[in-house]
């Protein structure tokens, strides 16, 4: 949305279409610079190097990089699973199942991760103590 608003503010031809393409590129887990780089070059060639074009270029670069920070934070918000597990789930889900896998992959991997750690920490003796502290009764 941030990039789309900037496209509209600069009155680019086809700003809405470019914003949708940026959205699709983001869903496909590709870098935003695939779209924003050529757009920045187009704006500088058409308008010259002016203060608005420089501000537009910096804003677009920062908005494109925010995606690298926000996506892992939003995918793993409120989950007691390490961020690499969520990221691997998102990437693996995207590769195996496309766009639905982007959302299903992290959920399945997070559930599997939690089940695995419950199994690891399970006490085989039935005591209330954790597995690492087993007392021998005499």
Secondary structure, DSSP 8 states (H G I E B T S, - for coil): -HHHHHHHHTT-TTHHHHHHHHHHHHHTT--THHHHHHHHHHHHHHH-S-HHHHHHHHHHHHHHHHHHHHHHHHHTTT--S-HHHHHHHHHHHHHHHTHHHHHHHHHHHHHHHHHHHHHHH--TT--SS-TT------
